[in-house]
């Protein structure tokens, strides 16, 4: 259960669903005890038992509601739920470990001993708001496109964008994996040869924002995620993190109940951008993106 009276009431109105069978490595990871790689090593080292029998196959299927699973002779216990907001800087991978030794967002979580999964991904050179949690149901609600959770980005386009191009984004463009949902788009300002926009989408396709810009004959120079639902990055410095409050978690869950896409709102972030208060306007150098984006 969640710790604290605030968190305990966050999901009280959500229907309980039967827990589906899982492989041992996935079950241990979903319990927030470690990564799947760590779980596989523990299983291989004979540290895990299922119904009193040592199992060395991490792909062994178990039913969490029926089978007794132990790690080091102690029953698995789910970690208390935790929710973090990280201001991801460019240059960090959204992965637990990198075979090439490149820095990951986990290198920034100083003092965090719980194993937390990222809620979606951001590309290597994409910065901004990234959530981490060991609450898999919460993460699913925010990343599943069926829940229509709005995610907002500040974009520096490589070209001057016409009103017609912005209207095409608003209406939805056709990508190689099908048409996108309509987006909420605000022109922030035009420079000599570039346009800055704020775009809100309710999907999480691979590198979606970049591909949407390419579909209107432009491309992204820089991308910063500034909002998920009503949660904003605020003044959190790049590379820093903080815990979410119970109210913020509740609001994100409430946002996941919407099925109507982006809603009109005031664009406080856009106003700050015009005033020169956000990082996307401070750096005029082109930033190219890297692979594996599932949330932009």
Helices and strands as residue ranges (DSSP letters): H 5-8, E 22-23, H 24-30, H 36-44, E 48-50, E 53-54, E 61-62, E 69-71, E 74-75, E 83-88, G 105-108, E 117-118, E 127-133, H 136-143, G 145-147, E 151-157, H 163-171, E 174-175, E 178-179, E 184-190, E 195-201, H 208-215, E 220-228, E 231-232, E 241-243, H 246-255, H 268-274, H 279-282
